[in-house]
Amino acid sequence: MRMKYTAPIIAVAGLTAVLSAQNATPDWPQWRGPNRDGTLASFTEPRAWPESLIRQWKVEVGTGYATPIIVGNRVYAFTRQGVNEVMRALDAGSGKVVWETSYPAPFELNSAAARHGPGPKSTPTFDHGRLFTLGMSGIVTAFDAATGKQLWQKAAPAVQPIYHTAQSALVDRGLVILHVGGNNQGALTAFDAATGAVKWAWNGDGPGYGSAILAELGGARQVIVFSQQNLVGVDAANGQLLWQVPFMARATTNSITPLVYGQTVIVSGQGKPLTAYRISKRNDQWAAEVAWENDQLQMSFSNPVLVRDAVFSLSPLNSGQFFWADAKTGNTLWRSAPRQAVNAAIVRAADYLFVLKDDGQLMVARSTPGGFEPLKTYTVADSATWAPPVISGNRVFVKDVSTLALWTLN
C-alpha cells in the first residue's frame, strides 16, 4: 500500500528528549484516557473559573470523530483527508505539524452511516513509542510515534460493520487488541505490537462499536468488549472465551465502552436498560449474571464515568437526560430536565465533570452524585463535536468536524 510520509521537523533525538521531559501535565494516551474510563485523576482547578476560555490555536486536520491523544508535548490526531487516512503529530504548544503520514483508504460509505461522515471514528493508542490506529474500513496500522514511520499494516477485511469501525485499540503486554471483521463475522484479535503478527483470536460474531477494556474479574485478567450481538469476556493472555451474554442494542449499535465497578460490568445501549452484570467463577465455570437493571435509564453513545459509587451519563430517553445512578443497586439518584443534548462526551477530572455536548458547548460542573449544576458553559467549536475533549493540566483540546483546537483555562 502506497504511503505518503512527511519527515519530522526536528531531530528524532530532540523529539525523544521533549517527550521524556514533558511530564508537568498528565498524558491522555488512548481512548477515554489513561485507564480507559473517562477519568483524569490529577487536575488542579483554576483559582476562579474564567468567563471564557482562551483559544491558543486552531488548525485544519481533516474529518472524523477520533479523539486526539496527548503524550508529553505532542498531540496525535487521526483523520481523513480525501481518500487518505492521515496520522499526524502536532506540537501541543503551537499546533504546528511535527510529522504526518498518510495512506490511501478509499471505501464506499454505507448509507446507514452517512450522517456521521467517512470517519475515522477510532482514537489512536500510544504505547511504548508506537501509535496504533483502526481505519474506517478496518485497516490496522502501527506507526513510530517519534518519526511517523509506518511500522506495519493489516489490510481491511472483505466484510465491514454496518456503520464501519469505531473501536479504539487496547494495548496490553505487547498485544494490540481489536475486534476486526464485519457484519456477522469477525474475530477479536491480538496482534504483536512490534510485528503485527496475530498472537491469538476469538472467532465469535461480528464486532461492535464500543472499545475493549482490561479488568481483573473472578481472579482472571480479561478483555471485556461488546461484539455485534453479545457482551463478552476473554482471557487477556490467550483469547479463550470465559463468558458471554446476549446483548444487542437497537439497530445493531452496541457502542458503549464497558465500565467496571467492583466485580460488575456496567453497560447499556439504545433500547436496552442500564445493566450491571456480576462476573464470577465457581467450580471452574464462569458466570455473568444480572446484578441489577434500571429500565428507566439507557445509554446510547455517551460513555459513563464513575464517581465514588455512582454512575453519570446521558440517556437518550426524553431527547437527552443527564442522570446519576447508584452503581451498587442501579437505583436512579437524579435525572435532569429533558432535551439536554443528542450526545455528550464526558470526562471526569478529579472533582469536576467536563461535558462536551454535540453542539460545541462545553459544560464544567462539580462531580457530585445526585445533582448537576454547571459552573460554566463555554463555546469551544463552530461545528458538531462528537469526540470527547482531552483535558491535560489547564489545556483543553477539542476536535470538531474538521479542526483541532487548544483552549486554556487561564
C-alpha positions as CSV (number, residue, x, y, z in Angstrom):
1,M,0.0,0.0,0.0
2,R,1.5,3.3,-1.1
3,M,2.2,5.7,1.8
4,K,2.9,9.4,2.0
5,Y,5.4,10.3,4.7
6,T,6.5,13.8,5.8
7,A,9.6,13.8,7.8
8,P,9.7,15.3,11.3
9,I,10.7,18.9,11.6
10,I,13.1,18.3,14.4
11,A,15.6,15.5,15.0
12,V,14.4,12.3,16.5
13,A,16.7,12.6,19.4
14,G,15.3,16.0,20.1
15,L,11.8,14.8,20.0
16,T,12.6,11.9,22.3
17,A,14.0,14.5,24.8
18,V,10.9,16.6,24.5
19,L,8.7,13.6,25.1
20,S,10.6,12.5,28.2
21,A,10.8,16.0,29.6
22,Q,7.2,17.0,29.3
23,N,5.8,15.4,32.5
24,A,4.3,18.5,34.1
25,T,0.8,17.8,32.7
26,P,-0.9,14.4,32.6
27,D,-0.9,12.3,29.4
28,W,-4.1,11.2,27.7
29,P,-2.6,8.3,25.6
30,Q,-5.6,6.4,24.4
31,W,-9.4,6.3,24.2
32,R,-11.1,7.5,27.4
33,G,-7.7,8.4,29.0
34,P,-5.0,6.5,30.9
35,N,-7.4,3.9,32.3
36,R,-10.0,3.9,29.5
37,D,-12.7,5.0,31.9
38,G,-13.0,8.7,31.1
39,T,-11.2,9.8,34.3
40,L,-8.2,12.0,34.8
41,A,-7.1,11.6,38.4
42,S,-4.8,14.6,38.6
43,F,-6.3,18.0,37.9
44,T,-5.8,21.4,39.6
45,E,-8.8,23.7,39.4
46,P,-8.2,27.3,38.4
47,R,-8.4,29.9,41.2
48,A,-11.5,31.1,39.5
49,W,-13.3,29.6,36.5
50,P,-13.0,32.1,33.7
51,E,-15.9,33.6,31.9
52,S,-14.5,32.3,28.6
53,L,-11.6,30.0,27.6
54,I,-8.6,31.3,25.6
55,R,-8.1,29.7,22.3
56,Q,-4.4,29.3,21.8
57,W,-4.6,27.8,18.3
58,K,-6.9,26.1,15.8
59,V,-5.8,24.1,12.8
60,E,-7.5,22.1,10.0
61,V,-6.6,18.4,10.4
62,G,-9.3,16.6,8.4
63,T,-12.6,14.9,9.2
64,G,-13.5,12.3,11.7
65,Y,-14.6,11.7,15.3
66,A,-11.3,10.2,16.5
67,T,-10.3,11.8,19.8
68,P,-6.8,13.4,19.8
69,I,-4.4,12.0,22.3
70,I,-1.7,13.7,24.3
71,V,1.8,12.4,25.2
72,G,4.3,14.8,26.6
73,N,4.2,17.9,24.4
74,R,2.8,16.1,21.4
75,V,-0.8,15.9,20.2
76,Y,-1.6,13.0,17.9
77,A,-4.6,13.3,15.5
78,F,-6.0,10.6,13.2
79,T,-8.2,11.9,10.5
80,R,-9.3,11.6,6.8
81,Q,-8.4,14.0,4.0
82,G,-9.9,13.0,0.7
83,V,-9.3,9.3,0.1
84,N,-6.4,9.2,2.6
85,E,-6.4,8.4,6.3
86,V,-3.8,10.6,8.0
87,M,-1.8,10.2,11.2
88,R,-0.3,13.5,12.4
89,A,1.8,14.7,15.3
90,L,1.5,18.3,16.3
91,D,3.3,20.4,18.8
92,A,0.9,20.9,21.7
93,G,2.0,24.4,22.4
94,S,1.7,25.8,18.9
95,G,-0.4,23.4,16.8
96,K,2.4,23.2,14.2
97,V,2.8,19.9,12.4
98,V,5.8,17.8,13.6
99,W,5.2,15.0,11.1
100,E,2.4,13.5,9.1
101,T,1.9,10.1,7.4
102,S,-1.0,9.1,5.2
103,Y,-2.1,6.1,3.2
104,P,-4.8,5.5,0.7
105,A,-8.0,4.2,2.3
106,P,-10.9,4.5,-0.3
107,F,-14.1,2.8,0.7
108,E,-17.8,3.0,0.0
109,L,-19.7,4.7,2.8
110,N,-22.7,2.7,3.9
111,S,-25.8,4.9,3.6
112,A,-26.7,3.9,7.2
113,A,-23.6,5.6,8.4
114,A,-23.7,8.6,6.1
115,R,-25.0,11.0,8.7
116,H,-21.7,10.9,10.5
117,G,-19.4,11.1,7.5
118,P,-16.4,9.0,6.4
119,G,-14.6,8.9,9.7
120,P,-12.3,7.8,11.1
121,K,-14.0,7.3,14.4
122,S,-11.3,5.3,16.2
123,T,-9.0,7.0,18.6
124,P,-5.2,6.2,18.2
125,T,-3.5,4.4,21.1
126,F,0.1,5.3,22.2
127,D,2.2,2.6,23.9
128,H,6.0,2.3,24.3
129,G,6.8,4.8,21.5
130,R,4.3,3.4,19.0
131,L,0.9,4.5,17.8
132,F,-1.9,2.1,16.7
133,T,-4.9,3.0,14.6
134,L,-8.0,1.4,13.2
135,G,-9.2,3.0,9.9
136,M,-12.8,3.4,8.9
137,S,-12.7,0.4,6.6
138,G,-10.8,-1.7,9.1
139,I,-7.1,-1.1,8.2
140,V,-4.9,-1.6,11.3
141,T,-1.7,0.4,11.3
142,A,1.3,0.8,13.6
143,F,3.4,4.0,13.5
144,D,6.6,5.1,15.1
145,A,5.4,8.0,17.4
146,A,8.7,9.9,17.1
147,T,9.0,9.9,13.3
148,G,5.7,8.9,11.9
149,K,7.2,5.9,10.1
150,Q,4.7,3.2,9.3
151,L,5.9,0.1,11.1
152,W,3.3,-2.4,9.9
153,Q,-0.2,-2.5,8.5
154,K,-3.1,-5.0,8.1
155,A,-5.4,-4.7,5.2
156,A,-9.1,-4.0,5.5
157,P,-11.3,-7.1,5.8
158,A,-13.6,-8.1,3.0
159,V,-16.7,-7.5,5.1
160,Q,-17.2,-4.4,7.2
161,P,-19.5,-3.5,10.1
162,I,-22.8,-1.8,9.1
163,Y,-21.6,1.6,10.4
164,H,-18.0,0.9,9.7
165,T,-15.4,0.9,12.5
166,A,-15.4,2.8,15.8
167,Q,-13.4,0.7,18.2
168,S,-10.1,2.0,19.6
169,A,-7.1,-0.3,20.1
170,L,-6.4,-1.8,23.6
171,V,-2.7,-2.4,24.2
172,D,-1.8,-4.9,26.9
173,R,1.6,-6.5,27.5
174,G,2.8,-6.1,23.9
175,L,-0.5,-7.1,22.3
176,V,-2.7,-4.8,20.2
177,I,-6.3,-6.0,20.7
178,L,-9.1,-5.1,18.3
179,H,-12.2,-6.8,17.0
180,V,-11.6,-6.9,13.3
181,G,-14.1,-8.0,10.6
182,G,-17.6,-7.0,9.7
183,N,-21.3,-7.7,9.8
184,N,-22.0,-11.1,11.3
185,Q,-18.3,-12.2,11.0
186,G,-15.1,-11.2,12.7
187,A,-12.5,-12.0,15.3
188,L,-11.4,-10.4,18.4
189,T,-7.7,-10.4,17.6
190,A,-4.4,-9.7,19.4
191,F,-1.6,-8.5,17.2
192,D,2.0,-8.4,18.2
193,A,2.7,-4.7,18.8
194,A,6.2,-4.9,17.3
195,T,5.4,-7.0,14.2
196,G,1.7,-7.2,13.6
197,A,1.7,-11.0,13.8
198,V,-1.5,-12.5,15.1
199,K,-0.9,-13.9,18.6
200,W,-4.5,-15.1,19.4
201,A,-8.0,-14.6,18.1
202,W,-11.5,-15.3,19.3
203,N,-13.8,-16.1,16.4
204,G,-17.2,-15.0,17.6
205,D,-19.7,-12.8,15.8
206,G,-19.0,-9.5,14.2
207,P,-17.5,-6.5,16.0
208,G,-19.5,-4.0,18.0
209,Y,-18.6,-0.3,18.1
210,G,-17.6,0.2,21.8
211,S,-13.9,-0.3,22.7
212,A,-12.5,-3.1,24.8
213,I,-11.3,-2.7,28.4
214,L,-9.0,-4.8,30.5
215,A,-10.1,-5.8,34.0
216,E,-9.4,-8.5,36.6
217,L,-12.6,-10.2,37.5
218,G,-13.1,-13.6,39.1
219,G,-9.3,-13.8,39.6
220,A,-8.6,-13.6,35.8
221,R,-7.2,-10.7,33.7
222,Q,-9.7,-10.4,30.9
223,V,-10.6,-8.3,27.9
224,I,-14.2,-7.2,28.0
225,V,-16.0,-5.8,24.9
226,F,-19.2,-5.7,23.0
227,S,-19.4,-7.8,19.9
228,Q,-22.2,-7.3,17.4
229,Q,-24.7,-9.3,19.4
230,N,-23.0,-10.1,22.8
231,L,-21.1,-8.8,25.7
232,V,-18.0,-11.0,26.1
233,G,-15.0,-11.6,28.3
234,V,-12.0,-13.4,27.1
235,D,-8.7,-14.3,28.7
236,A,-6.2,-11.5,28.0
237,A,-3.3,-13.9,27.6
238,N,-4.7,-16.3,25.0
239,G,-8.2,-15.1,23.9
240,Q,-10.0,-18.0,25.3
241,L,-13.7,-17.2,25.8
242,L,-14.6,-17.0,29.5
243,W,-18.2,-15.8,29.4
244,Q,-20.7,-14.1,27.1
245,V,-24.2,-12.8,27.4
246,P,-26.6,-11.9,24.6
247,F,-26.8,-8.2,24.2
248,M,-27.8,-6.3,21.1
249,A,-28.8,-2.6,21.1
250,R,-31.5,-1.3,18.8
251,A,-30.3,-1.1,15.1
252,T,-27.3,-3.2,16.0
253,T,-25.5,-0.4,17.7
254,N,-23.5,-1.8,20.6
255,S,-21.5,1.3,21.2
256,I,-20.7,1.7,24.9
257,T,-17.3,1.0,26.4
258,P,-18.0,-1.2,29.4
259,L,-17.4,0.3,32.9
260,V,-16.2,-1.9,35.7
261,Y,-17.4,-1.4,39.3
262,G,-16.1,-4.0,41.7
263,Q,-16.9,-7.4,40.2
264,T,-19.6,-6.0,38.0
265,V,-19.6,-4.7,34.4
266,I,-22.0,-1.8,33.7
267,V,-23.3,-1.4,30.2
268,S,-26.3,-0.2,28.2
269,G,-27.4,0.6,24.6
270,Q,-30.2,2.0,22.6
271,G,-33.4,0.3,23.7
272,K,-31.5,-1.6,26.5
273,P,-31.7,-0.8,30.2
274,L,-28.8,0.3,32.2
275,T,-27.5,-3.0,33.4
276,A,-24.8,-4.4,35.7
277,Y,-23.5,-8.0,35.2
278,R,-21.8,-9.7,38.1
279,I,-18.9,-11.8,36.8
280,S,-17.8,-14.8,38.8
281,K,-16.2,-18.2,38.6
282,R,-17.5,-21.2,40.5
283,N,-16.1,-24.7,40.2
284,D,-14.2,-23.8,37.1
285,Q,-17.4,-22.4,35.5
286,W,-17.7,-18.7,34.5
287,A,-21.0,-16.9,35.0
288,A,-22.3,-13.5,34.0
289,E,-25.4,-12.8,36.0
290,V,-27.6,-9.7,36.1
291,A,-26.8,-7.9,39.3
292,W,-29.3,-5.1,38.6
293,E,-31.2,-3.4,35.8
294,N,-32.8,0.0,35.5
295,D,-35.2,0.2,32.6
296,Q,-35.8,4.0,33.2
297,L,-32.2,4.7,32.1
298,Q,-30.3,3.9,28.9
299,M,-27.0,4.9,27.3
300,S,-26.6,5.2,23.5
301,F,-23.3,6.8,22.6
302,S,-22.5,8.7,25.8
303,N,-20.0,6.7,27.7
304,P,-20.4,6.8,31.5
305,V,-18.0,7.9,34.3
306,L,-17.8,6.6,37.8
307,V,-17.7,9.0,40.8
308,R,-17.3,7.1,44.0
309,D,-20.3,4.7,44.0
310,A,-22.4,6.5,41.3
311,V,-22.6,6.4,37.5
312,F,-23.0,9.6,35.5
313,S,-24.0,9.7,31.8
314,L,-26.5,11.0,29.3
315,S,-29.6,8.9,28.5
316,P,-31.2,9.2,25.0
317,L,-34.6,9.0,26.6
318,N,-36.7,12.2,26.6
319,S,-34.5,13.8,24.0
320,G,-31.4,13.5,26.2
321,Q,-31.4,13.5,30.0
322,F,-28.3,13.5,32.2
323,F,-28.5,11.1,35.1
324,W,-26.9,9.7,38.2
325,A,-27.4,6.0,39.1
326,D,-26.3,4.1,42.2
327,A,-23.5,1.7,41.0
328,K,-24.3,-0.8,43.7
329,T,-28.1,-1.0,43.2
330,G,-28.8,0.7,39.9
331,N,-31.4,3.0,41.5
332,T,-31.8,6.3,39.9
333,L,-30.3,9.1,42.1
334,W,-31.2,12.0,39.8
335,R,-32.3,13.0,36.3
336,S,-32.1,16.3,34.6
337,A,-34.8,18.0,32.7
338,P,-35.3,16.6,29.2
339,R,-33.9,17.9,25.9
340,Q,-30.3,18.4,27.1
341,A,-28.3,17.0,24.1
342,V,-28.2,14.4,21.4
343,N,-24.8,13.3,22.6
344,A,-22.5,14.3,25.4
345,A,-18.8,13.3,25.7
346,I,-18.0,13.2,29.4
347,V,-14.6,13.4,31.2
348,R,-14.1,13.4,34.9
349,A,-11.2,15.5,36.1
350,A,-10.8,15.0,39.8
351,D,-13.8,16.7,41.4
352,Y,-15.2,18.1,38.2
353,L,-17.1,16.9,35.1
354,F,-16.3,18.3,31.7
355,V,-19.2,17.6,29.4
356,L,-18.9,18.4,25.7
357,K,-22.3,18.4,24.0
358,D,-22.6,17.7,20.3
359,D,-23.3,21.4,19.6
360,G,-19.9,22.6,20.7
361,Q,-20.9,23.7,24.2
362,L,-18.5,22.6,27.0
363,M,-20.0,22.5,30.4
364,V,-18.0,22.3,33.6
365,A,-19.7,21.0,36.8
366,R,-18.8,19.6,40.1
367,S,-18.8,15.8,40.2
368,T,-21.4,15.5,43.0
369,P,-23.6,12.4,42.7
370,G,-27.2,13.3,42.9
371,G,-27.1,16.5,41.0
372,F,-25.6,18.5,38.2
373,E,-25.0,22.2,38.4
374,P,-22.8,23.6,35.6
375,L,-20.3,26.1,37.0
376,K,-19.6,27.5,33.5
377,T,-20.5,26.8,29.9
378,Y,-18.1,27.6,27.1
379,T,-18.4,27.6,23.3
380,V,-15.4,25.7,22.0
381,A,-16.3,24.7,18.4
382,D,-18.1,26.1,15.4
383,S,-19.3,22.7,14.2
384,A,-20.5,19.4,15.6
385,T,-18.4,17.8,18.4
386,W,-18.7,14.1,19.0
387,A,-15.1,13.3,20.0
388,P,-14.6,13.7,23.8
389,P,-12.5,16.6,24.9
390,V,-9.0,15.9,26.2
391,I,-8.0,17.6,29.5
392,S,-4.3,18.0,30.3
393,G,-3.4,20.4,33.0
394,N,-5.1,23.7,32.1
395,R,-5.3,22.7,28.5
396,V,-8.5,21.5,26.8
397,F,-8.1,20.0,23.3
398,V,-11.3,19.9,21.2
399,K,-11.8,18.1,17.8
400,D,-14.9,19.2,15.8
401,V,-15.8,18.1,12.3
402,S,-12.5,19.1,10.7
403,T,-10.4,21.2,13.0
404,L,-8.4,20.7,16.2
405,A,-8.2,23.5,18.8
406,L,-6.4,24.1,22.0
407,W,-8.2,26.1,24.7
408,T,-6.8,27.1,28.1
409,L,-8.4,27.7,31.4
410,N,-6.2,30.6,32.3
